[in-house]
Amino acid sequence: MRTVIFDLDGTLVDTSRDLIAAANAVFAGMGAPAPLDPLADAATAFAGGRAMLRLGLERLGRPAEAGVVDAQYPVFLEAYAEVIDRESRPYPGAMEAVARLSEAGYAVGICTNKPARLAELLLDRLGIRDGFGALVGADTLPVRKPDPAPYREAVRRAGGDPARSFLIGDTVTDRDTARAAGVPVVLVTFGPEGRGVARLAPDALLDSFEALDGLAARLI
């Protein structure tokens, strides 16, 4: 089957506000003021929990060594689980586009660097898990994106063939994953960087999910 694999955060669902809230909760637990802004730091939110913790520690003038970040990361994950669907919502037209792909005979899945437990929780809370034939998270395999193995596993679990697939994402990690897997990559322009993601030289840009059908037919 032809297969479309989606990144999750910043591609299918705008999770930035809840991610930032969880990171700021970690700093509150350390007795510090909230150093991260839900709008200005959205790009960092989509880079992951450790990226937010490093940025926040730097702004607070505290050590941001790997050991400090790693010690606070489990605290962040628990804080995030508490607020995971407070403000997070699918981007406009995302699930309608996913449904159209399925109806047209495409397999669809998700490959994310969010821990699988939290990815499943988010999708279940939003009521959209059934729209995807597969979900591979950061800890599903021993490696994570940009290693190509999670992408290929997502395609396999969705019932597809990597040779007839492509990845939709929003960051350099998604671009590098697709290049490593030898498949086309589409980057969305409705994230924090807008059309600035064109600097990553993807195979295509996606301005709106309304355009996904034609794009999928062209790429595979």
N, C-alpha and C positions, 0 to 999 in steps of 0.2 A: 504493500500500500504506500501511496505517497503520504508523507508525514511532515507535520509542522510541529516543532518543539518551541515552547515559549519559556523565556525567563519569567520569574514571578514578580519580584519587587521592582517597581519602576517600569515594568513592561505590561503586565496584566493588571496589577493592582497598585494603586498609590498608597504605599504603606509608610511614607516618610514621617508623618506626624506622630504615629504611634511608636515608631522606632526611636525618634528623638525623645519622646516622652519617657520611654524606658531608660534610655541612656541618662537623661537628666535625673531620673529616680535613683540611679546608681550614685551619682554625684551627691544627691541629697543625703543618701545614706552615709556618705563620707563626710558629711557636715559642710558641704560646699554649695555655693549658689549654682543655679542652672547655667552652664556655659554655652549650651547649644540652642540655636534658633530653629524652629520647625520649618520655616520657609527658606532662610538663607543657607541652611546646612542640609538641605534635602539631598544634594548630590552625595554628600558624605554618608548620609543615612543609607543610600542605596549601595554604598561600597561595603557595608556590613558593620556588625557590632563592634569589632575591634577597631575599625577606622574611626568610629564615633568616640570610643573611649580614648583613643590616642589624641584626637583633636581636643576633646574636652580637658584632658589632663594638661596638655600643652597650654591651653588658654588659662587654666588655673595656676599655671606656673609650677606644676607638680611633675615628678618623674614619669615619663611615658614609656619606660622600658618594657620589653615583652613580658617579663615576669609580673609586673604590676598589672598590665592589661589582662594577661591570662588569669590572674587571680580574681579580677572583677567580672570577667566574661560570664561565668555561670550566674552571677548575681543579675547581670543584664538580661540573660535569657529568661530567668524567672520573672523579672519585672515586665519583660515584653509579653510573656504569656498572659499576664494579668490585663493587659490593655490591647491585645492583639487586633481586636476588631472594633475598637472604640471609634476611630475615625477612618480606618482603611476602607477603601471602596474600589471596585474594578474601574478602570478607565472607561470613559464613555464609548459604548459600542463594542467593548472587548468581548463580552460573552455572546453577544449576537453574532459577531464574526466567527467565534469558535463554533457556534451552532451551525452556521452556514457551511463551514469547512467540513464538519462531520456529515452533514446532509449531502455534501458533494462527494463523499467517499474518502476524504482524507482521515488519516489517524492523527490525533492530537495528544500532546503530552507536555509535561513541565519538567525542566531541568533547572534547579535553583541551588544557590549556595546558602540558602536558609536551611537550618537543621530540619530533617524530614518531619519530625514530630510537630514542629511549629508550623511548617508549611501545610501539613494535613489539618492542623487545628484551624489555621486561618481560612483555608478553603471550605472546611466544614461550617465554620461560623458564618461565612458569607453565603453559604448555600450553593456553591458552584463546583464542588469536588466532582460531581457526577459528569461534568462536562469534559473530563480529561481521562484518557485511557491509561495514563502512566504519570507517576510523580517520582522523580529522583532528586534527593536532597543532598546537602553537603556531606552527610555522614552515611549515605546509603552504600557507598563504596569506600575503599581505603583512600581514594583520591577524590578531588573536587575540581570544578572548573577553575582554570582553563585547560586542565587535562581533558582530553577528548573522551575518556572512558565513560564518565557519567552521561554525556550527551548520547553516545552510542547505546548505552543501557536504556535510556529513556525512549529512544526510537524502538529498540527491541521490545521493551515492555508494552509499548503502544501498538505493537503488531506491524511495524513498518520496516523499511530497508534504508539504512543510512545513505545509500547511493541515490535515493529518491526522497531526500529530506532537506530541510533548512531550519535555521535557528533564528528566532526573533528575540532581540535583547535590547539593552540600553547602555551598555558600558564596554570598555576595552576588554574586560574579562570575557564577555560574550563574543566579541570580535575574535579574540585569540582562541577561544574554544572552537569556534567554527573553522577557523583556519587550520587548527591542529587536526580537526576531524575531516577536513577536505570537503566541506559543504558550504553553500552560500549562507551569508548572514545579512539580516535586515535589522537596522537599528531604528528605534522609534524616536520621534522628534518632539514628543509632548512631555518629556522629562525635564529636569532642571536645566540641562544644557541646551535644550531646544535643537535647532538645526546645527549647532556646533559639533554634534556627533559626526557630522560629515568629515571632520578631520581624521576620523578613524578609517576612512575609505571602505565602508561596507559595500556590499553588492547592491543594496537599495536602502532608501530611507522610507519610513512609514509615518506620514503626517496624521493619518486618521485610520481607524480600524475599518472604515467604510471601503478603503482601497485595498484591503488585504486579499480579497477574492481574486482580483485580477493579478495581483502581485504573485500569489501562490501559483496560479496557472502559468505565469511566465517563468518562474524560477525552477519549477519541477514539472 
